[in-house]
Amino acid sequence: MTLSADGDGPGTTGGADDVDVLVAGVGARVRALRSQQGMTLSELAEAAGLSASMVSTVERGRTAPSLGTLARLAAGLGVRVASLFSAAPADESPVLRRADQIVDTTPGGLVRRLAVFQPEKDVEVYVDEYAPGTSHASRPSQHPGQEYGVLLEGTLEVELGDDVHRVEAGDAIHYEAKQAHLIRNTGTSAARAVWVNVRRL
């Protein structure tokens, strides 16, 4: 399952009809989960940090929500993002299959696969694929919490404030995410890493 590179919504190779079916399914699932929890549309909008009109548009299948919008809706509902794509109960299995994991491409060109999303614990686990010349963002970013990374293949440069750290395959790194940071692949080979964001610490 993928999202389009520009982040506007789900991507597909099956044509516009397949996209419409997927978008409608997500909307119906959001509406069903909201109803099951006895939440009004306005209550979900407030919990998700979205406008009521946006939630309504998603529920009616009138727009393809971005990864950020899906993450906010899932957090507001207290479920995994993958639960918005399936009618199965969110706690049916502790296993999230690769085909059910959402993939997105950041403005810096990084391809991220969201492997674990636990909004109640503010934990996100990504499998990151860096092609040569790509970075996790178009410029240094910062946010509350901690980040932990383990490089599986290749090399990366991690810029933390004024310091630049070279990370090689097998190395691990940890830092306060509130300091400006930028992760980039300046080499000639692809790099692959597991990155964990814990936003509550």
C-alpha positions in Angstrom: 0.0 0.0 0.0 1.5 3.3 -1.0 0.8 7.0 -0.9 1.5 9.3 -3.7 4.9 11.0 -3.7 3.4 14.5 -3.2 1.5 13.3 -0.2 -1.9 14.1 -1.6 -3.3 10.6 -1.1 -3.2 6.9 -1.8 -1.3 5.9 -4.9 -2.3 3.0 -7.1 -1.4 1.3 -10.4 -5.0 0.2 -11.0 -6.5 3.4 -12.3 -8.8 6.1 -11.0 -11.6 3.6 -10.2 -9.4 1.7 -7.8 -8.4 5.0 -6.1 -12.1 5.9 -5.7 -12.8 2.5 -4.2 -9.9 2.8 -1.7 -10.8 6.4 -0.7 -14.4 5.5 -0.2 -13.4 2.5 1.9 -11.2 4.6 4.1 -14.0 7.1 4.6 -16.5 4.3 5.5 -14.0 2.8 8.0 -13.3 6.1 9.7 -17.1 6.7 10.0 -17.6 3.2 11.4 -14.8 3.5 14.0 -16.1 6.9 15.1 -19.7 5.5 15.5 -18.4 2.5 17.4 -16.7 4.8 19.9 -19.8 7.0 20.2 -17.9 10.1 18.9 -19.5 12.9 17.1 -17.8 14.2 13.9 -16.8 17.4 15.8 -15.3 15.3 18.7 -13.2 13.3 16.3 -12.1 16.5 14.5 -11.0 18.0 17.9 -9.2 14.8 18.9 -7.4 14.6 15.6 -6.5 18.2 15.4 -8.4 18.6 12.1 -11.3 20.7 11.0 -14.8 19.2 11.1 -15.2 19.9 7.4 -12.0 17.9 6.6 -13.2 14.9 8.6 -16.6 15.1 6.9 -14.9 15.2 3.5 -12.8 12.1 4.3 -15.8 10.2 5.7 -17.8 10.9 2.5 -14.9 9.7 0.3 -14.6 13.1 -1.4 -10.8 13.4 -0.9 -7.8 11.2 -0.8 -6.3 11.9 2.7 -2.5 12.5 3.0 -0.4 10.3 5.3 -0.4 13.1 7.9 -4.2 13.3 7.9 -4.5 9.5 8.2 -2.1 9.5 11.1 -4.1 12.3 12.8 -7.4 10.4 12.3 -5.9 7.2 13.6 -4.5 9.0 16.7 -7.9 10.6 17.3 -9.6 7.2 17.1 -6.9 5.5 19.1 -6.1 2.9 16.4 -3.3 2.0 14.1 -3.2 3.7 10.7 -3.6 0.3 9.0 -6.9 -0.2 10.8 -8.3 2.6 8.5 -7.8 0.3 5.6 -9.4 -2.9 7.0 -12.7 -3.8 8.6 -10.8 -6.2 11.0 -10.6 -5.1 14.7 -7.5 -3.1 15.4 -6.4 -5.5 18.1 -7.1 -8.7 16.2 -3.4 -9.4 15.6 -0.1 -8.0 16.9 1.4 -8.5 13.4 1.1 -5.7 10.9 1.9 -7.3 7.5 4.2 -5.4 5.1 1.4 -5.1 2.5 -0.6 -3.2 5.1 2.1 -0.7 6.0 1.9 2.7 4.6 4.7 4.0 2.4 5.4 7.7 1.8 8.1 9.8 0.2 9.3 12.9 2.0 10.1 16.3 0.4 13.8 15.3 0.7 13.3 12.1 -1.3 13.4 9.6 1.5 11.1 6.7 1.1 9.6 5.8 4.5 7.6 2.7 5.5 5.5 3.2 8.6 6.0 -0.2 10.3 4.6 0.6 13.8 2.3 3.5 14.8 1.1 3.6 18.5 -0.6 7.0 19.0 -1.4 6.3 22.6 2.3 5.9 23.3 3.5 8.5 20.7 5.7 5.8 19.1 6.5 5.6 15.4 8.9 3.0 13.8 10.0 3.5 10.2 12.0 1.5 7.7 13.8 4.2 5.7 15.3 3.8 2.2 17.7 6.6 1.2 18.8 6.7 -2.4 22.0 8.6 -3.0 21.5 12.4 -2.6 18.3 12.1 -0.6 17.5 13.3 2.9 14.8 12.9 5.5 13.6 16.5 4.9 14.3 19.4 2.6 15.9 21.3 5.6 16.7 20.6 9.2 13.7 19.8 11.4 13.0 19.6 15.1 10.1 18.4 17.3 9.6 17.2 20.9 10.8 13.8 21.9 13.7 11.4 21.0 14.8 9.7 17.9 16.7 6.4 17.7 18.2 5.0 14.5 20.0 1.8 13.4 21.7 1.8 10.0 21.3 -1.5 8.2 23.0 -0.8 5.0 25.2 2.0 3.5 26.3 5.2 5.2 24.4 8.3 6.4 25.3 11.7 7.6 23.3 13.0 10.6 23.5 16.7 11.2 22.8 17.7 14.8 23.0 21.4 15.3 26.5 22.4 14.2 27.9 18.8 14.4 27.8 16.2 11.6 28.0 12.5 12.5 28.9 9.8 10.0 26.8 6.6 10.6 27.8 3.3 9.0 26.1 0.0 8.6 25.6 -1.6 12.1 25.9 1.8 13.9 23.2 3.2 16.1 22.4 6.8 17.0 20.2 8.6 19.5 19.4 12.2 20.0 17.0 14.8 21.3 14.7 15.6 18.4 14.1 19.1 19.7 17.6 20.1 18.3 17.7 20.8 14.6 18.6 17.7 12.7 18.9 16.5 9.1 19.6 13.0 8.0 21.1 12.6 4.5 22.8 10.1 2.2 25.8 11.9 0.6 27.3 8.7 -0.7 26.9 6.8 -4.0 25.1 3.8 -2.7 21.6 3.4 -1.2 21.3 3.3 2.6 18.6 1.5 4.6 17.8 2.2 8.3 15.2 1.6 11.0 14.2 4.9 12.7 12.2 5.3 15.9 10.4 8.5 16.9 9.2 8.7 20.5 7.5 12.0 20.8 6.4 12.0 24.4 9.8 11.8 26.1 
